[in-house]
């Protein structure tokens, strides 16, 4: 093999490895988000803590972890003009996204929550096409449609929750719409600045700005919170939210954004209801049916179709 062919082969293998890492990062992050729906519903439904205070606690905990880790890395300077972009990313990608979700989750059924979340890749695909000039193709559009069809099939054939969770409110549905739109705008607009800095550098500033946004509205509740009065189960749930659903997941999402396309990143949101289904089966709350197997095949088939689109490599 010639040197040039070897070099091309090495680059190709590296690109494949990077794409695989991006897929694994997004899969893990959205699997965590799937469990997060259950945990957040329990915490907010029990009225132990307000959505704003819960948002601030998560941002404080995860932000502290990112700043601690940054002390053990070489210092990375952020350009002054990029702070405005990072502030915008913090507002759309965390403040607006998480707050709308935390306020909405007590007032929407799991089924409606899944439907609204499943629309996120559709928004992201068109936002990326407009902002990042990411071309649309029949292959990419077909892949998104296949995954969307799979998740809707899963939702409408899962009858184990009929009437169990009450009805969703219009306010809750509207907030879930804002939730999906906010995160889609974040994925579609801020990829250039995300790629510019390391994940730790980017996220430590994201969470610092998020704390500054939330603290004025929740200062009194956060610092007068009766930690000793919280049941141990809820304390473990709160720990999961801070460490896994905030720190680890928000470390993995920017990593995935660096390696695969925004549309493909957002498509992993389809994993959330699948994780919920798997958990319900493990806990004996649901049964594995051919409809759920077919839905899973359709969802991941769509992800594969989009990932092999030749529009762009990132």
C-alpha positions, 0 to 999 in steps of 0.5 A: 500500500502506498503512503498516500493510500495508507494516509487516506485509510487512516483518516477514514478509520479516524472519522469512523471512530469519531462518528461512533464516539458521537453516536455512543455519546448521544445514545448514553445522554438520551438514555439518561434523559429517558430516566430523567423524565420519571425522576423529575415527575416524581420530584415535581409532582410531590411538590418537594421543590419548585421547578425554578429551585430544582433548575438552580440546584441542578445548575449549581451542582453540575456547574461546580463539577465542571469548574472543578474538572477545569482546574486539572486541565490546561487553561483555555481562553475564551474570546470575548466576543464568544461569551455572548454566543455562550450566554445565548447557548446557555439560555436556549440549551439549558435555561429555557429547555430545562425550565419549560420541561420542569414546569410542564412535566407535572401537567403532561402525560408521558404519551404527550410528552413523548409526542412533543419530544419526538418533534425535536429532530424535525425542527432541528433539521430545518433550523440546521438547513437554514442556519448552518446551510446543512443540505436537505436530502431525500435520504435524510428526510426519509430517515427522520420520517422513518424514526418519527413513524416508529416513535408515533407507532410506539406511542399509539400502540402502547395502551398500558397507560390509558387514562392512568395519568389524567389529561394534559393541560394546554399550558403543559403542551405549550411548554413542551413545544417551547422545550423542543423548539428551544433545544432544537435552536440550540443544536442548530445555531451554536454548533460552531462555538461548541466545536471551537472549545473543549467540552469542559470549557464550554459547559463550565461557562454554560452552567455559570450563566445558567446559575446567574439566570436562575438564582435571582428567582430562587435564591431564598428557596435554594438556600433555605431548603430543608435538606434534612426533611427530604425522604432518602429516595428523593435525595437519591433522585436529586443526586441522579439529576445533578450528576447524571441527568445534568453533569454527565448528559450535558458533557456527552451532548456537546461531545456528540455535537462535535462529531455528528450532525445536529439533525442526527444528535436530535434524533436520539431524543427518540430513545427517551420513550424507548428507555421508558418502555424498557424500564416499565418492562423490567419493573413488571409494569408492561409487556414486550410486544411485537409492536414495540420491537417493530417501533424500535427497529423503525427508530434505529433504522431511521438513525442509520439512514440519516447517519449514512447520508452523504450530505456532510460528514458532520 
